[in-house]
Amino acid sequence: MKVAARPKCLTQQQFSYCPGCTHGIGTRLVAEALDELGVIENTVGVLAVGCSVMLYKFIDCDFIQAPHGRAPAVATGVKRALPQQTVFAYQGDGDLAAIGTAEIVHAAARGEKITIFFVNNAIYGMTGGQMAPTTVEGQVTTTTPTGRDPALAGYPIQMAEMLATLEGSAYIARVALNNPKNVRQAKRAVQRAFEVQQAGLGFSLVELISTCPTNWGAKPVEALSLIEEQMLPTYPLGEFKLPEGMKAVVR
Amino acid sequence: MREDKVVEKVLMKGNEALAEGALAAGCRYFFGYPITPQNELPAYLAKRLPENGGVFLQAESEIGAINMVFGAASTGERVMTSSSGPGISLKQEGISYIAGSEVPCVIVNIMRGGPGLGGIQPSQADYFQATRGGGHGDYRTLVLAPASVQELYDLTILAFDLADKYQNPSMVLGDGVLGQMMEPVLLKPAPKTELPEKTWAVRGKGSGEAKLITSLYLEPECLEVHNLKLSRKYESMAGEARWEEYLTEDAELILVAYGTMARVVKGAVRRARELGLKVGLVRPITLYPFPEEPLLKLGKQATAFLCVEMSMGQMVDDVKIAVAGRAPVFFYGRAGGIFPTTAKLVEEIEKAMAEAQEARK
């Protein structure tokens, strides 16, 4: 029995993410879900700014590259023009939780039938390791050299919990990509988010807690433990909003 | 026998005529955010678009609105947004991406006075912003400047056709007076124009190859190739320049004005003619591409030019470039929403003519 294979909609392009970065797992999960739902031909993806912009090289579907933080607005425009198509965006934490807070909050509030994958690695990767809105307390970054001090730099934002309070949100989950159990849960959440869109139930988002070994200054395996030790206390896993009748799969 | 009513002439507010022009052009998607003095336009479309199977959506911000335009227009549909100065400033990031990604759409700016919050009275202070690109990077938008309610209708249709023809954003640049005033309009059906097929549109790849709409070119060589391609496209737009000439044939002084100001100037030209002064008017209808041809030609015949604007002097730079030193170019402008009187303009005309004569001694 074949237990694993390369998703059909992944291109032959080798991932260009840094060693140990879990973007690769996130990308693969999105590709698997698109394959399993059989919608790749009817999908438009929206690319954000930062490491996540590379996605178009790896997933073989139509894409639009949006300005920093604006992917949910671009996706809204696509979905309004093509309500039958599957529309998703893949955003990082700086993109979604700092510069793009207005766009994400209002896309959710409107109940836009789009799916957002939110890769939260608590740091700006592409620009070289600055403090992100999701950087945890005490975390050292190039712009918080002595560790994030809430008195000076504020507190990390829990986007999943915040967006779950909005009526327009139909499915909001937070998963982590640091171990096989969590990846399996993440796979189900990614699939569910697309299904909720297909069913026209409203806005769906999956926050993927990820590593950034390069900018965390950690070895790949250490980075996986750092998720457990440093991130999950601030970012608990779970499904914060579920359509009625749907049982939780993330614990 | 009753004639078939094919063309309807109705009394309409400028902002509404513009909206009807968009509908006639086949625009079915509008994304906007409230700002004075263009509010009638979205309000009108909020009613008319759903009646025509379209979508009206009020965004959370101008930034949200222009990016919704980017998304919807990327699918190949005809899409519009409208705003006024402060809102257009917010849209500039998106406009730069749309121009860089070569996606057609129409942006309306019903100008008000600035800088900053400025005021809500009519103005032409966004000329630089409209004609120089406005956002970051090396790009241009096609800019059309209506001067009547009829032109708000006609030029909006043209704006969609030009946008599609050049795969580029185009802008309808009006002012608060035009948007608010009422005039009779012929709601002519949009002309049938041969336009390139939108093979670039992203609608899901279907059985074809996946497509990418992007303004990202990380390799220096690739970005330069892209910049060169865009630059050649902007040069190829030169033939789209449109203008109106009024009493220029024997004119010694050529006035240059656009939009509502051109209407005031026309009155002053008539008054000056009654006084025996040989003056005429060139009214640019496109601001980008700027109609250099008539100004260059008239530069040989005229002794001077007088540019009149509702700003502290912006189009005057383009007039100087076009005239290329053949004659002195004078400027007169009012701001804050204030229009000069005919008498004041005649005084400026006389002053310019005297100064030009003095300069030639």
Boltz contact constraints between the chains, C-beta under 6 A:
constraints:
  - contact:
      token1: [A, 41]
      token2: [B, 204]
      max_distance: 6.0
  - contact:
      token1: [A, 41]
      token2: [B, 205]
      max_distance: 6.0
  - contact:
      token1: [A, 41]
      token2: [B, 206]
      max_distance: 6.0
  - contact:
      token1: [A, 42]
      token2: [B, 204]
      max_distance: 6.0
  - contact:
      token1: [A, 43]
      token2: [B, 204]
      max_distance: 6.0
  - contact:
      token1: [A, 44]
      token2: [B, 202]
      max_distance: 6.0
  - contact:
      token1: [A, 44]
      token2: [B, 204]
      max_distance: 6.0
  - contact:
      token1: [A, 56]
      token2: [B, 212]
      max_distance: 6.0
  - contact:
      token1: [A, 60]
      token2: [B, 210]
      max_distance: 6.0
  - contact:
      token1: [A, 61]
      token2: [B, 205]
      max_distance: 6.0
  - contact:
      token1: [A, 61]
      token2: [B, 210]
      max_distance: 6.0
  - contact:
      token1: [A, 62]
      token2: [B, 202]
      max_distance: 6.0
  - contact:
      token1: [A, 62]
      token2: [B, 204]
      max_distance: 6.0
  - contact:
      token1: [A, 62]
      token2: [B, 205]
      max_distance: 6.0
  - contact:
      token1: [A, 62]
      token2: [B, 210]
      max_distance: 6.0
  - contact:
      token1: [A, 62]
      token2: [B, 211]
      max_distance: 6.0
  - contact:
      token1: [A, 63]
      token2: [B, 212]
      max_distance: 6.0
  - contact:
      token1: [A, 64]
      token2: [B, 74]
      max_distance: 6.0
  - contact:
      token1: [A, 64]
      token2: [B, 202]
      max_distance: 6.0
  - contact:
      token1: [A, 64]
      token2: [B, 213]
      max_distance: 6.0
  - contact:
      token1: [A, 65]
      token2: [B, 214]
      max_distance: 6.0
  - contact:
      token1: [A, 65]
      token2: [B, 216]
      max_distance: 6.0
  - contact:
      token1: [A, 67]
      token2: [B, 93]
      max_distance: 6.0
  - contact:
      token1: [A, 67]
      token2: [B, 97]
      max_distance: 6.0
  - contact:
      token1: [A, 70]
      token2: [B, 67]
      max_distance: 6.0
  - contact:
      token1: [A, 73]
      token2: [B, 64]
      max_distance: 6.0
  - contact:
      token1: [A, 73]
      token2: [B, 67]
      max_distance: 6.0
  - contact:
      token1: [A, 73]
      token2: [B, 68]
      max_distance: 6.0
  - contact:
      token1: [A, 74]
      token2: [B, 67]
      max_distance: 6.0
  - contact:
      token1: [A, 74]
      token2: [B, 70]
      max_distance: 6.0
  - contact:
      token1: [A, 74]
      token2: [B, 71]
      max_distance: 6.0
  - contact:
      token1: [A, 76]
      token2: [B, 68]
      max_distance: 6.0
  - contact:
      token1: [A, 77]
      token2: [B, 68]
      max_distance: 6.0
  - contact:
      token1: [A, 77]
      token2: [B, 71]
      max_distance: 6.0
  - contact:
      token1: [A, 77]
      token2: [B, 72]
      max_distance: 6.0
  - contact:
      token1: [A, 78]
      token2: [B, 71]
      max_distance: 6.0
  - contact:
      token1: [A, 78]
      token2: [B, 75]
      max_distance: 6.0
  - contact:
      token1: [A, 80]
      token2: [B, 55]
      max_distance: 6.0
  - contact:
      token1: [A, 80]
      token2: [B, 72]
      max_distance: 6.0
  - contact:
      token1: [A, 81]
      token2: [B, 72]
      max_distance: 6.0
  - contact:
      token1: [A, 81]
      token2: [B, 75]
      max_distance: 6.0
  - contact:
      token1: [A, 81]
      token2: [B, 77]
      max_distance: 6.0
  - contact:
      token1: [A, 82]
      token2: [B, 75]
      max_distance: 6.0
  - contact:
      token1: [A, 82]
      token2: [B, 203]
      max_distance: 6.0
  - contact:
      token1: [A, 85]
      token2: [B, 204]
      max_distance: 6.0
  - contact:
      token1: [A, 102]
      token2: [B, 60]
      max_distance: 6.0
  - contact:
      token1: [A, 102]
      token2: [B, 61]
      max_distance: 6.0
  - contact:
      token1: [A, 103]
      token2: [B, 64]
      max_distance: 6.0
  - contact:
      token1: [A, 106]
      token2: [B, 60]
      max_distance: 6.0
